[in-house]
Amino acid sequence: MCAVALRSVGSGLADINGARKAPKPGFINPCDPTLRNQPPDGRGWVYEIKADGYRAQLHLDGREITVYSRTGYNWTEQFSSIAAAARKLKAKCE
């Protein structure tokens, strides 16, 4: 499953046909990229250039912040500088 959940200020889920409240998810399994020498041909493809580093998920739930590794480990302590920066975001999490 691939999922990204972003919501802008002022968007209401009540305005989306069929939307219903659900518990916030924990770790979400990421999409696994496929390494290629060149991007695929055609207009319907989206690709990214892989840089060295870690893939991680940042979860905000109120003031609680969790950083997960690509495989689902809680790495909030290891990525404490990222968690600290996230605390400064002006994000409203309900």
PDB file of N, CA, C and O in Angstrom:
ATOM      1  N   MET A   1       0.838  -1.176   0.000  1.00  0.00           N
ATOM      2  CA  MET A   1       0.000   0.000   0.000  1.00  0.00           C
ATOM      3  C   MET A   1       0.880   1.234   0.000  1.00  0.00           C
ATOM      4  O   MET A   1       1.864   1.295   0.736  1.00  0.00           O
ATOM      5  N   CYS A   2       0.542   2.202  -0.803  1.00  0.00           N
ATOM      6  CA  CYS A   2       1.233   3.471  -0.814  1.00  0.00           C
ATOM      7  C   CYS A   2       0.251   4.531  -0.347  1.00  0.00           C
ATOM      8  O   CYS A   2      -0.864   4.612  -0.863  1.00  0.00           O
ATOM      9  N   ALA A   3       0.641   5.328   0.603  1.00  0.00           N
ATOM     10  CA  ALA A   3      -0.292   6.332   1.099  1.00  0.00           C
ATOM     11  C   ALA A   3       0.456   7.580   1.538  1.00  0.00           C
ATOM     12  O   ALA A   3       1.509   7.511   2.172  1.00  0.00           O
ATOM     13  N   VAL A   4      -0.105   8.696   1.190  1.00  0.00           N
ATOM     14  CA  VAL A   4       0.351   9.982   1.688  1.00  0.00           C
ATOM     15  C   VAL A   4      -0.893  10.737   2.100  1.00  0.00           C
ATOM     16  O   VAL A   4      -1.825  10.874   1.308  1.00  0.00           O
ATOM     17  N   ALA A   5      -0.923  11.222   3.311  1.00  0.00           N
ATOM     18  CA  ALA A   5      -2.100  11.946   3.783  1.00  0.00           C
ATOM     19  C   ALA A   5      -1.694  13.376   4.094  1.00  0.00           C
ATOM     20  O   ALA A   5      -0.949  13.629   5.041  1.00  0.00           O
ATOM     21  N   LEU A   6      -2.177  14.288   3.309  1.00  0.00           N
ATOM     22  CA  LEU A   6      -1.933  15.704   3.518  1.00  0.00           C
ATOM     23  C   LEU A   6      -3.281  16.407   3.530  1.00  0.00           C
ATOM     24  O   LEU A   6      -4.181  16.050   2.771  1.00  0.00           O
ATOM     25  N   ARG A   7      -3.414  17.385   4.374  1.00  0.00           N
ATOM     26  CA  ARG A   7      -4.660  18.126   4.403  1.00  0.00           C
ATOM     27  C   ARG A   7      -4.335  19.588   4.583  1.00  0.00           C
ATOM     28  O   ARG A   7      -3.561  19.949   5.470  1.00  0.00           O
ATOM     29  N   SER A   8      -4.904  20.420   3.767  1.00  0.00           N
ATOM     30  CA  SER A   8      -4.667  21.852   3.894  1.00  0.00           C
ATOM     31  C   SER A   8      -5.675  22.446   4.863  1.00  0.00           C
ATOM     32  O   SER A   8      -6.749  21.887   5.083  1.00  0.00           O
ATOM     33  N   VAL A   9      -5.319  23.572   5.432  1.00  0.00           N
ATOM     34  CA  VAL A   9      -6.214  24.255   6.360  1.00  0.00           C
ATOM     35  C   VAL A   9      -7.491  24.617   5.634  1.00  0.00           C
ATOM     36  O   VAL A   9      -7.453  25.137   4.519  1.00  0.00           O
ATOM     37  N   GLY A  10      -8.614  24.343   6.259  1.00  0.00           N
ATOM     38  CA  GLY A  10      -9.899  24.711   5.682  1.00  0.00           C
ATOM     39  C   GLY A  10     -10.555  23.589   4.901  1.00  0.00           C
ATOM     40  O   GLY A  10     -11.741  23.687   4.585  1.00  0.00           O
ATOM     41  N   SER A  11      -9.833  22.528   4.579  1.00  0.00           N
ATOM     42  CA  SER A  11     -10.482  21.424   3.875  1.00  0.00           C
ATOM     43  C   SER A  11     -11.249  20.610   4.895  1.00  0.00           C
ATOM     44  O   SER A  11     -10.737  20.304   5.971  1.00  0.00           O
ATOM     45  N   GLY A  12     -12.466  20.264   4.558  1.00  0.00           N
ATOM     46  CA  GLY A  12     -13.283  19.510   5.491  1.00  0.00           C
ATOM     47  C   GLY A  12     -13.597  18.137   4.948  1.00  0.00           C
ATOM     48  O   GLY A  12     -14.073  17.999   3.821  1.00  0.00           O
ATOM     49  N   LEU A  13     -13.333  17.121   5.748  1.00  0.00           N
ATOM     50  CA  LEU A  13     -13.645  15.772   5.307  1.00  0.00           C
ATOM     51  C   LEU A  13     -15.136  15.593   5.110  1.00  0.00           C
ATOM     52  O   LEU A  13     -15.561  14.749   4.321  1.00  0.00           O
ATOM     53  N   ALA A  14     -15.935  16.376   5.816  1.00  0.00           N
ATOM     54  CA  ALA A  14     -17.388  16.267   5.664  1.00  0.00           C
ATOM     55  C   ALA A  14     -17.819  16.615   4.244  1.00  0.00           C
ATOM     56  O   ALA A  14     -18.906  16.230   3.813  1.00  0.00           O
ATOM     57  N   ASP A  15     -16.972  17.342   3.513  1.00  0.00           N
ATOM     58  CA  ASP A  15     -17.297  17.731   2.138  1.00  0.00           C
ATOM     59  C   ASP A  15     -16.970  16.640   1.131  1.00  0.00           C
ATOM     60  O   ASP A  15     -17.328  16.763  -0.041  1.00  0.00           O
ATOM     61  N   ILE A  16     -16.301  15.582   1.556  1.00  0.00           N
ATOM     62  CA  ILE A  16     -15.900  14.513   0.642  1.00  0.00           C
ATOM     63  C   ILE A  16     -16.942  13.407   0.707  1.00  0.00           C
ATOM     64  O   ILE A  16     -17.186  12.838   1.771  1.00  0.00           O
ATOM     65  N   ASN A  17     -17.547  13.108  -0.419  1.00  0.00           N
ATOM     66  CA  ASN A  17     -18.586  12.098  -0.485  1.00  0.00           C
ATOM     67  C   ASN A  17     -18.054  10.741  -0.011  1.00  0.00           C
ATOM     68  O   ASN A  17     -17.063  10.244  -0.548  1.00  0.00           O
ATOM     69  N   GLY A  18     -18.699  10.146   0.981  1.00  0.00           N
ATOM     70  CA  GLY A  18     -18.322   8.832   1.480  1.00  0.00           C
ATOM     71  C   GLY A  18     -17.250   8.844   2.556  1.00  0.00           C
ATOM     72  O   GLY A  18     -16.911   7.784   3.082  1.00  0.00           O
ATOM     73  N   ALA A  19     -16.699  10.014   2.904  1.00  0.00           N
ATOM     74  CA  ALA A  19     -15.644  10.074   3.921  1.00  0.00           C
ATOM     75  C   ALA A  19     -16.224   9.756   5.293  1.00  0.00           C
ATOM     76  O   ALA A  19     -17.358  10.118   5.607  1.00  0.00           O
ATOM     77  N   ARG A  20     -15.424   9.072   6.100  1.00  0.00           N
ATOM     78  CA  ARG A  20     -15.840   8.782   7.469  1.00  0.00           C
ATOM     79  C   ARG A  20     -14.615   8.792   8.371  1.00  0.00           C
ATOM     80  O   ARG A  20     -13.498   8.518   7.933  1.00  0.00           O
ATOM     81  N   LYS A  21     -14.845   9.110   9.628  1.00  0.00           N
ATOM     82  CA  LYS A  21     -13.733   9.140  10.582  1.00  0.00           C
ATOM     83  C   LYS A  21     -13.207   7.737  10.802  1.00  0.00           C
ATOM     84  O   LYS A  21     -13.969   6.770  10.834  1.00  0.00           O
ATOM     85  N   ALA A  22     -11.904   7.635  10.952  1.00  0.00           N
ATOM     86  CA  ALA A  22     -11.255   6.362  11.230  1.00  0.00           C
ATOM     87  C   ALA A  22     -10.070   6.643  12.141  1.00  0.00           C
ATOM     88  O   ALA A  22      -9.576   7.770  12.187  1.00  0.00           O
ATOM     89  N   PRO A  23      -9.616   5.641  12.857  1.00  0.00           N
ATOM     90  CA  PRO A  23      -8.436   5.858  13.701  1.00  0.00           C
ATOM     91  C   PRO A  23      -7.221   6.228  12.857  1.00  0.00           C
ATOM     92  O   PRO A  23      -7.089   5.789  11.715  1.00  0.00           O
ATOM     93  N   LYS A  24      -6.347   7.030  13.423  1.00  0.00           N
ATOM     94  CA  LYS A  24      -5.113   7.376  12.713  1.00  0.00           C
ATOM     95  C   LYS A  24      -4.258   6.127  12.594  1.00  0.00           C
ATOM     96  O   LYS A  24      -4.148   5.350  13.543  1.00  0.00           O
ATOM     97  N   PRO A  25      -3.654   5.933  11.431  1.00  0.00           N
ATOM     98  CA  PRO A  25      -2.830   4.729  11.265  1.00  0.00           C
ATOM     99  C   PRO A  25      -1.507   4.865  11.993  1.00  0.00           C
ATOM    100  O   PRO A  25      -1.032   5.970  12.257  1.00  0.00           O
ATOM    101  N   GLY A  26      -0.932   3.738  12.306  1.00  0.00           N
ATOM    102  CA  GLY A  26       0.439   3.712  12.800  1.00  0.00           C
ATOM    103  C   GLY A  26       1.353   3.701  11.588  1.00  0.00           C
ATOM    104  O   GLY A  26       1.105   4.406  10.610  1.00  0.00           O
ATOM    105  N   PHE A  27       2.383   2.923  11.648  1.00  0.00           N
ATOM    106  CA  PHE A  27       3.325   2.816  10.537  1.00  0.00           C
ATOM    107  C   PHE A  27       2.593   2.368   9.271  1.00  0.00           C
ATOM    108  O   PHE A  27       1.722   1.500   9.324  1.00  0.00           O
ATOM    109  N   ILE A  28       2.950   2.960   8.147  1.00  0.00           N
ATOM    110  CA  ILE A  28       2.383   2.609   6.841  1.00  0.00           C
ATOM    111  C   ILE A  28       3.515   2.033   5.993  1.00  0.00           C
ATOM    112  O   ILE A  28       4.534   2.692   5.784  1.00  0.00           O
ATOM    113  N   ASN A  29       3.335   0.805   5.505  1.00  0.00           N
ATOM    114  CA  ASN A  29       4.374   0.197   4.664  1.00  0.00           C
ATOM    115  C   ASN A  29       4.628   1.076   3.445  1.00  0.00           C
ATOM    116  O   ASN A  29       3.688   1.447   2.742  1.00  0.00           O
ATOM    117  N   PRO A  30       5.895   1.413   3.189  1.00  0.00           N
ATOM    118  CA  PRO A  30       6.192   2.285   2.052  1.00  0.00           C
ATOM    119  C   PRO A  30       6.184   1.526   0.723  1.00  0.00           C
ATOM    120  O   PRO A  30       6.236   0.297   0.684  1.00  0.00           O
ATOM    121  N   CYS A  31       6.117   2.288  -0.343  1.00  0.00           N
ATOM    122  CA  CYS A  31       6.266   1.718  -1.686  1.00  0.00           C
ATOM    123  C   CYS A  31       7.750   1.400  -1.878  1.00  0.00           C
ATOM    124  O   CYS A  31       8.609   2.195  -1.495  1.00  0.00           O
ATOM    125  N   ASP A  32       8.044   0.273  -2.452  1.00  0.00           N
ATOM    126  CA  ASP A  32       9.433  -0.072  -2.720  1.00  0.00           C
ATOM    127  C   ASP A  32       9.788   0.320  -4.142  1.00  0.00           C
ATOM    128  O   ASP A  32       9.189  -0.187  -5.090  1.00  0.00           O
ATOM    129  N   PRO A  33      10.751   1.211  -4.305  1.00  0.00           N
ATOM    130  CA  PRO A  33      11.142   1.626  -5.648  1.00  0.00           C
ATOM    131  C   PRO A  33      11.899   0.527  -6.381  1.00  0.00           C
ATOM    132  O   PRO A  33      12.468  -0.370  -5.757  1.00  0.00           O
ATOM    133  N   THR A  34      11.902   0.601  -7.684  1.00  0.00           N
ATOM    134  CA  THR A  34      12.641  -0.334  -8.528  1.00  0.00           C
ATOM    135  C   THR A  34      13.793   0.423  -9.179  1.00  0.00           C
ATOM    136  O   THR A  34      13.575   1.414  -9.875  1.00  0.00           O
ATOM    137  N   LEU A  35      15.000  -0.038  -8.955  1.00  0.00           N
ATOM    138  CA  LEU A  35      16.185   0.619  -9.493  1.00  0.00           C
ATOM    139  C   LEU A  35      16.286   0.380 -10.993  1.00  0.00           C
ATOM    140  O   LEU A  35      16.169  -0.755 -11.457  1.00  0.00           O
ATOM    141  N   ARG A  36      16.500   1.438 -11.739  1.00  0.00           N
ATOM    142  CA  ARG A  36      16.684   1.383 -13.190  1.00  0.00           C
ATOM    143  C   ARG A  36      17.813   2.336 -13.569  1.00  0.00           C
ATOM    144  O   ARG A  36      18.117   3.279 -12.838  1.00  0.00           O
ATOM    145  N   ASN A  37      18.431   2.077 -14.723  1.00  0.00           N
ATOM    146  CA  ASN A  37      19.488   2.961 -15.204  1.00  0.00           C
ATOM    147  C   ASN A  37      18.942   4.255 -15.791  1.00  0.00           C
ATOM    148  O   ASN A  37      19.625   5.279 -15.789  1.00  0.00           O
ATOM    149  N   GLN A  38      17.709   4.209 -16.295  1.00  0.00           N
ATOM    150  CA  GLN A  38      17.076   5.384 -16.898  1.00  0.00           C
ATOM    151  C   GLN A  38      15.611   5.428 -16.472  1.00  0.00           C
ATOM    152  O   GLN A  38      15.021   4.391 -16.169  1.00  0.00           O
ATOM    153  N   PRO A  39      15.030   6.607 -16.449  1.00  0.00           N
ATOM    154  CA  PRO A  39      13.592   6.670 -16.184  1.00  0.00           C
ATOM    155  C   PRO A  39      12.822   6.047 -17.341  1.00  0.00           C
ATOM    156  O   PRO A  39      13.305   6.055 -18.474  1.00  0.00           O
ATOM    157  N   PRO A  40      11.636   5.508 -17.078  1.00  0.00           N
ATOM    158  CA  PRO A  40      10.859   4.889 -18.154  1.00  0.00           C
ATOM    159  C   PRO A  40      10.378   5.923 -19.163  1.00  0.00           C
ATOM    160  O   PRO A  40      10.236   7.103 -18.843  1.00  0.00           O
ATOM    161  N   ASP A  41      10.130   5.460 -20.393  1.00  0.00           N
ATOM    162  CA  ASP A  41       9.581   6.332 -21.434  1.00  0.00           C
ATOM    163  C   ASP A  41       8.084   6.501 -21.217  1.00  0.00           C
ATOM    164  O   ASP A  41       7.443   5.668 -20.577  1.00  0.00           O
ATOM    165  N   GLY A  42       7.550   7.554 -21.740  1.00  0.00           N
ATOM    166  CA  GLY A  42       6.112   7.769 -21.672  1.00  0.00           C
ATOM    167  C   GLY A  42       5.746   8.878 -20.707  1.00  0.00           C
ATOM    168  O   GLY A  42       6.517   9.236 -19.817  1.00  0.00           O
ATOM    169  N   ARG A  43       4.550   9.412 -20.905  1.00  0.00           N
ATOM    170  CA  ARG A  43       4.108  10.555 -20.105  1.00  0.00           C
ATOM    171  C   ARG A  43       3.486  10.154 -18.774  1.00  0.00           C
ATOM    172  O   ARG A  43       3.365  10.996 -17.884  1.00  0.00           O
ATOM    173  N   GLY A  44       3.091   8.902 -18.610  1.00  0.00           N
ATOM    174  CA  GLY A  44       2.354   8.504 -17.417  1.00  0.00           C
ATOM    175  C   GLY A  44       3.208   8.066 -16.245  1.00  0.00           C
ATOM    176  O   GLY A  44       2.681   7.521 -15.276  1.00  0.00           O
ATOM    177  N   TRP A  45       4.500   8.288 -16.305  1.00  0.00           N
ATOM    178  CA  TRP A  45       5.384   7.816 -15.251  1.00  0.00           C
ATOM    179  C   TRP A  45       5.839   8.953 -14.350  1.00  0.00           C
ATOM    180  O   TRP A  45       6.066  10.075 -14.803  1.00  0.00           O
ATOM    181  N   VAL A  46       5.966   8.643 -13.080  1.00  0.00           N
ATOM    182  CA  VAL A  46       6.551   9.563 -12.106  1.00  0.00           C
ATOM    183  C   VAL A  46       7.765   8.847 -11.533  1.00  0.00           C
ATOM    184  O   VAL A  46       7.694   7.660 -11.218  1.00  0.00           O
ATOM    185  N   TYR A  47       8.854   9.546 -11.399  1.00  0.00           N
ATOM    186  CA  TYR A  47      10.056   8.909 -10.872  1.00  0.00           C
ATOM    187  C   TYR A  47      10.814   9.898 -10.013  1.00  0.00           C
ATOM    188  O   TYR A  47      10.550  11.100 -10.039  1.00  0.00           O
ATOM    189  N   GLU A  48      11.747   9.382  -9.262  1.00  0.00           N
ATOM    190  CA  GLU A  48      12.604  10.225  -8.438  1.00  0.00           C
ATOM    191  C   GLU A  48      14.030   9.732  -8.539  1.00  0.00           C
ATOM    192  O   GLU A  48      14.277   8.564  -8.838  1.00  0.00           O
ATOM    193  N   ILE A  49      14.952  10.619  -8.291  1.00  0.00           N
ATOM    194  CA  ILE A  49      16.350  10.251  -8.244  1.00  0.00           C
ATOM    195  C   ILE A  49      16.656   9.841  -6.815  1.00  0.00           C
ATOM    196  O   ILE A  49      16.371  10.589  -5.880  1.00  0.00           O
ATOM    197  N   LYS A  50      17.233   8.660  -6.637  1.00  0.00           N
ATOM    198  CA  LYS A  50      17.526   8.146  -5.301  1.00  0.00           C
ATOM    199  C   LYS A  50      18.827   8.746  -4.803  1.00  0.00           C
ATOM    200  O   LYS A  50      19.880   8.591  -5.422  1.00  0.00           O
ATOM    201  N   ALA A  51      18.738   9.422  -3.691  1.00  0.00           N
ATOM    202  CA  ALA A  51      19.920   9.946  -3.024  1.00  0.00           C
ATOM    203  C   ALA A  51      20.233   9.036  -1.837  1.00  0.00           C
ATOM    204  O   ALA A  51      19.339   8.390  -1.291  1.00  0.00           O
ATOM    205  N   ASP A  52      21.496   8.988  -1.445  1.00  0.00           N
ATOM    206  CA  ASP A  52      21.837   8.193  -0.272  1.00  0.00           C
ATOM    207  C   ASP A  52      21.182   8.806   0.959  1.00  0.00           C
ATOM    208  O   ASP A  52      21.032  10.023   1.069  1.00  0.00           O
ATOM    209  N   GLY A  53      20.805   7.946   1.862  1.00  0.00           N
ATOM    210  CA  GLY A  53      20.183   8.410   3.096  1.00  0.00           C
ATOM    211  C   GLY A  53      19.123   7.433   3.567  1.00  0.00           C
ATOM    212  O   GLY A  53      19.045   6.301   3.089  1.00  0.00           O
ATOM    213  N   TYR A  54      18.326   7.873   4.487  1.00  0.00           N
ATOM    214  CA  TYR A  54      17.286   7.040   5.066  1.00  0.00           C
ATOM    215  C   TYR A  54      15.920   7.488   4.571  1.00  0.00           C
ATOM    216  O   TYR A  54      15.688   8.675   4.342  1.00  0.00           O
ATOM    217  N   ARG A  55      15.018   6.525   4.408  1.00  0.00           N
ATOM    218  CA  ARG A  55      13.613   6.840   4.189  1.00  0.00           C
ATOM    219  C   ARG A  55      12.948   6.701   5.546  1.00  0.00           C
ATOM    220  O   ARG A  55      13.170   5.724   6.261  1.00  0.00           O
ATOM    221  N   ALA A  56      12.140   7.675   5.893  1.00  0.00           N
ATOM    222  CA  ALA A  56      11.484   7.649   7.193  1.00  0.00           C
ATOM    223  C   ALA A  56      10.099   8.261   7.071  1.00  0.00           C
ATOM    224  O   ALA A  56       9.797   8.990   6.126  1.00  0.00           O
ATOM    225  N   GLN A  57       9.269   7.944   8.052  1.00  0.00           N
ATOM    226  CA  GLN A  57       7.933   8.536   8.137  1.00  0.00           C
ATOM    227  C   GLN A  57       7.874   9.378   9.397  1.00  0.00           C
ATOM    228  O   GLN A  57       8.383   8.990  10.448  1.00  0.00           O
ATOM    229  N   LEU A  58       7.249  10.528   9.273  1.00  0.00           N
ATOM    230  CA  LEU A  58       7.046  11.406  10.418  1.00  0.00           C
ATOM    231  C   LEU A  58       5.557  11.441  10.700  1.00  0.00           C
ATOM    232  O   LEU A  58       4.775  11.847   9.841  1.00  0.00           O
ATOM    233  N   HIS A  59       5.157  11.026  11.883  1.00  0.00           N
ATOM    234  CA  HIS A  59       3.745  11.027  12.269  1.00  0.00           C
ATOM    235  C   HIS A  59       3.521  12.100  13.331  1.00  0.00           C
ATOM    236  O   HIS A  59       4.219  12.132  14.345  1.00  0.00           O
ATOM    237  N   LEU A  60       2.562  12.962  13.099  1.00  0.00           N
ATOM    238  CA  LEU A  60       2.169  13.982  14.063  1.00  0.00           C
ATOM    239  C   LEU A  60       0.782  13.633  14.570  1.00  0.00           C
ATOM    240  O   LEU A  60      -0.133  13.420  13.774  1.00  0.00           O
ATOM    241  N   ASP A  61       0.615  13.572  15.880  1.00  0.00           N
ATOM    242  CA  ASP A  61      -0.686  13.309  16.485  1.00  0.00           C
ATOM    243  C   ASP A  61      -0.804  14.248  17.674  1.00  0.00           C
ATOM    244  O   ASP A  61      -0.326  13.956  18.771  1.00  0.00           O
ATOM    245  N   GLY A  62      -1.449  15.378  17.434  1.00  0.00           N
ATOM    246  CA  GLY A  62      -1.449  16.413  18.462  1.00  0.00           C
ATOM    247  C   GLY A  62      -0.027  16.916  18.626  1.00  0.00           C
ATOM    248  O   GLY A  62       0.587  17.377  17.664  1.00  0.00           O
ATOM    249  N   ARG A  63       0.495  16.832  19.829  1.00  0.00           N
ATOM    250  CA  ARG A  63       1.895  17.216  20.065  1.00  0.00           C
ATOM    251  C   ARG A  63       2.814  15.996  20.085  1.00  0.00           C
ATOM    252  O   ARG A  63       4.026  16.138  20.243  1.00  0.00           O
ATOM    253  N   GLU A  64       2.248  14.801  19.925  1.00  0.00           N
ATOM    254  CA  GLU A  64       3.062  13.587  19.904  1.00  0.00           C
ATOM    255  C   GLU A  64       3.658  13.394  18.517  1.00  0.00           C
ATOM    256  O   GLU A  64       2.950  13.442  17.511  1.00  0.00           O
ATOM    257  N   ILE A  65       4.964  13.175  18.478  1.00  0.00           N
ATOM    258  CA  ILE A  65       5.685  13.016  17.219  1.00  0.00           C
ATOM    259  C   ILE A  65       6.406  11.675  17.242  1.00  0.00           C
ATOM    260  O   ILE A  65       7.088  11.341  18.211  1.00  0.00           O
ATOM    261  N   THR A  66       6.249  10.913  16.168  1.00  0.00           N
ATOM    262  CA  THR A  66       6.942   9.638  16.032  1.00  0.00           C
ATOM    263  C   THR A  66       7.618   9.611  14.673  1.00  0.00           C
ATOM    264  O   THR A  66       7.009   9.962  13.663  1.00  0.00           O
ATOM    265  N   VAL A  67       8.871   9.196  14.649  1.00  0.00           N
ATOM    266  CA  VAL A  67       9.601   9.002  13.399  1.00  0.00           C
ATOM    267  C   VAL A  67       9.840   7.506  13.254  1.00  0.00           C
ATOM    268  O   VAL A  67      10.455   6.878  14.115  1.00  0.00           O
ATOM    269  N   TYR A  68       9.343   6.939  12.146  1.00  0.00           N
ATOM    270  CA  TYR A  68       9.507   5.517  11.877  1.00  0.00           C
ATOM    271  C   TYR A  68      10.568   5.306  10.799  1.00  0.00           C
ATOM    272  O   TYR A  68      10.687   6.094   9.862  1.00  0.00           O
ATOM    273  N   SER A  69      11.333   4.226  10.951  1.00  0.00           N
ATOM    274  CA  SER A  69      12.269   3.834   9.904  1.00  0.00           C
ATOM    275  C   SER A  69      11.486   3.240   8.741  1.00  0.00           C
ATOM    276  O   SER A  69      10.277   3.032   8.847  1.00  0.00           O
ATOM    277  N   ARG A  70      12.157   2.971   7.648  1.00  0.00           N
ATOM    278  CA  ARG A  70      11.521   2.390   6.466  1.00  0.00           C
ATOM    279  C   ARG A  70      10.879   1.048   6.773  1.00  0.00           C
ATOM    280  O   ARG A  70       9.907   0.662   6.124  1.00  0.00           O
ATOM    281  N   THR A  71      11.413   0.335   7.757  1.00  0.00           N
ATOM    282  CA  THR A  71      10.879  -0.984   8.096  1.00  0.00           C
ATOM    283  C   THR A  71       9.965  -0.973   9.315  1.00  0.00           C
ATOM    284  O   THR A  71       9.547  -2.033   9.781  1.00  0.00           O
ATOM    285  N   GLY A  72       9.649   0.206   9.835  1.00  0.00           N
ATOM    286  CA  GLY A  72       8.660   0.305  10.902  1.00  0.00           C
ATOM    287  C   GLY A  72       9.187   0.425  12.313  1.00  0.00           C
ATOM    288  O   GLY A  72       8.404   0.408  13.262  1.00  0.00           O
ATOM    289  N   TYR A  73      10.492   0.546  12.478  1.00  0.00           N
ATOM    290  CA  TYR A  73      11.027   0.743  13.816  1.00  0.00           C
ATOM    291  C   TYR A  73      10.826   2.189  14.257  1.00  0.00           C
ATOM    292  O   TYR A  73      10.911   3.108  13.441  1.00  0.00           O
ATOM    293  N   ASN A  74      10.562   2.388  15.532  1.00  0.00           N
ATOM    294  CA  ASN A  74      10.431   3.731  16.073  1.00  0.00           C
ATOM    295  C   ASN A  74      11.839   4.306  16.230  1.00  0.00           C
ATOM    296  O   ASN A  74      12.605   3.885  17.097  1.00  0.00           O
ATOM    297  N   TRP A  75      12.159   5.266  15.380  1.00  0.00           N
ATOM    298  CA  TRP A  75      13.479   5.888  15.383  1.00  0.00           C
ATOM    299  C   TRP A  75      13.409   7.344  15.844  1.00  0.00           C
ATOM    300  O   TRP A  75      14.245   8.162  15.462  1.00  0.00           O
ATOM    301  N   THR A  76      12.422   7.657  16.655  1.00  0.00           N
ATOM    302  CA  THR A  76      12.279   9.038  17.122  1.00  0.00           C
ATOM    303  C   THR A  76      13.528   9.497  17.861  1.00  0.00           C
ATOM    304  O   THR A  76      13.974  10.631  17.686  1.00  0.00           O
ATOM    305  N   GLU A  77      14.087   8.631  18.676  1.00  0.00           N
ATOM    306  CA  GLU A  77      15.297   9.005  19.417  1.00  0.00           C
ATOM    307  C   GLU A  77      16.484   9.178  18.475  1.00  0.00           C
ATOM    308  O   GLU A  77      17.255  10.128  18.614  1.00  0.00           O
ATOM    309  N   GLN A  78      16.634   8.254  17.505  1.00  0.00           N
ATOM    310  CA  GLN A  78      17.755   8.346  16.570  1.00  0.00           C
ATOM    311  C   GLN A  78      17.630   9.589  15.683  1.00  0.00           C
ATOM    312  O   GLN A  78      18.639  10.172  15.288  1.00  0.00           O
ATOM    313  N   PHE A  79      16.409   9.988  15.375  1.00  0.00           N
ATOM    314  CA  PHE A  79      16.164  11.179  14.547  1.00  0.00           C
ATOM    315  C   PHE A  79      15.610  12.312  15.400  1.00  0.00           C
ATOM    316  O   PHE A  79      14.672  13.001  15.000  1.00  0.00           O
ATOM    317  N   SER A  80      16.192  12.498  16.566  1.00  0.00           N
ATOM    318  CA  SER A  80      15.672  13.496  17.505  1.00  0.00           C
ATOM    319  C   SER A  80      15.703  14.913  16.934  1.00  0.00           C
ATOM    320  O   SER A  80      14.854  15.733  17.285  1.00  0.00           O
ATOM    321  N   SER A  81      16.663  15.214  16.063  1.00  0.00           N
ATOM    322  CA  SER A  81      16.706  16.562  15.483  1.00  0.00           C
ATOM    323  C   SER A  81      15.531  16.778  14.526  1.00  0.00           C
ATOM    324  O   SER A  81      15.007  17.888  14.427  1.00  0.00           O
ATOM    325  N   ILE A  82      15.118  15.721  13.824  1.00  0.00           N
ATOM    326  CA  ILE A  82      13.953  15.831  12.938  1.00  0.00           C
ATOM    327  C   ILE A  82      12.689  15.977  13.777  1.00  0.00           C
ATOM    328  O   ILE A  82      11.822  16.792  13.459  1.00  0.00           O
ATOM    329  N   ALA A  83      12.580  15.190  14.847  1.00  0.00           N
ATOM    330  CA  ALA A  83      11.421  15.300  15.737  1.00  0.00           C
ATOM    331  C   ALA A  83      11.352  16.693  16.356  1.00  0.00           C
ATOM    332  O   ALA A  83      10.269  17.267  16.468  1.00  0.00           O
ATOM    333  N   ALA A  84      12.482  17.234  16.754  1.00  0.00           N
ATOM    334  CA  ALA A  84      12.512  18.576  17.352  1.00  0.00           C
ATOM    335  C   ALA A  84      12.075  19.626  16.331  1.00  0.00           C
ATOM    336  O   ALA A  84      11.340  20.553  16.673  1.00  0.00           O
ATOM    337  N   ALA A  85      12.522  19.488  15.086  1.00  0.00           N
ATOM    338  CA  ALA A  85      12.117  20.433  14.044  1.00  0.00           C
ATOM    339  C   ALA A  85      10.617  20.312  13.772  1.00  0.00           C
ATOM    340  O   ALA A  85       9.950  21.315  13.522  1.00  0.00           O
ATOM    341  N   ALA A  86      10.089  19.095  13.819  1.00  0.00           N
ATOM    342  CA  ALA A  86       8.656  18.894  13.577  1.00  0.00           C
ATOM    343  C   ALA A  86       7.813  19.556  14.655  1.00  0.00           C
ATOM    344  O   ALA A  86       6.702  20.009  14.380  1.00  0.00           O
ATOM    345  N   ARG A  87       8.325  19.617  15.876  1.00  0.00           N
ATOM    346  CA  ARG A  87       7.591  20.283  16.963  1.00  0.00           C
ATOM    347  C   ARG A  87       7.414  21.773  16.687  1.00  0.00           C
ATOM    348  O   ARG A  87       6.518  22.402  17.251  1.00  0.00           O
ATOM    349  N   LYS A  88       8.246  22.337  15.838  1.00  0.00           N
ATOM    350  CA  LYS A  88       8.159  23.764  15.515  1.00  0.00           C
ATOM    351  C   LYS A  88       7.185  24.044  14.372  1.00  0.00           C
ATOM    352  O   LYS A  88       6.868  25.200  14.089  1.00  0.00           O
ATOM    353  N   LEU A  89       6.709  22.977  13.712  1.00  0.00           N
ATOM    354  CA  LEU A  89       5.759  23.184  12.605  1.00  0.00           C
ATOM    355  C   LEU A  89       4.441  23.738  13.124  1.00  0.00           C
ATOM    356  O   LEU A  89       4.016  23.423  14.235  1.00  0.00           O
ATOM    357  N   LYS A  90       3.816  24.545  12.330  1.00  0.00           N
ATOM    358  CA  LYS A  90       2.517  25.090  12.694  1.00  0.00           C
ATOM    359  C   LYS A  90       1.433  24.212  12.077  1.00  0.00           C
ATOM    360  O   LYS A  90       0.563  24.690  11.350  1.00  0.00           O
ATOM    361  N   ALA A  91       1.505  22.928  12.380  1.00  0.00           N
ATOM    362  CA  ALA A  91       0.551  21.968  11.841  1.00  0.00           C
ATOM    363  C   ALA A  91      -0.498  21.688  12.896  1.00  0.00           C
ATOM    364  O   ALA A  91      -0.190  21.540  14.078  1.00  0.00           O
ATOM    365  N   LYS A  92      -1.734  21.617  12.455  1.00  0.00           N
ATOM    366  CA  LYS A  92      -2.818  21.280  13.358  1.00  0.00           C
ATOM    367  C   LYS A  92      -3.217  19.839  13.076  1.00  0.00           C
ATOM    368  O   LYS A  92      -3.687  19.516  11.985  1.00  0.00           O
ATOM    369  N   CYS A  93      -3.027  18.988  14.059  1.00  0.00           N
ATOM    370  CA  CYS A  93      -3.364  17.571  13.904  1.00  0.00           C
ATOM    371  C   CYS A  93      -4.537  17.264  14.812  1.00  0.00           C
ATOM    372  O   CYS A  93      -4.503  17.527  16.014  1.00  0.00           O
ATOM    373  N   GLU A  94      -5.553  16.715  14.227  1.00  0.00           N
ATOM    374  CA  GLU A  94      -6.759  16.402  14.997  1.00  0.00           C
ATOM    375  C   GLU A  94      -6.886  14.918  15.187  1.00  0.00           C
ATOM    376  O   GLU A  94      -7.840  14.455  15.812  1.00  0.00           O
TER     377      GLU A  94
END
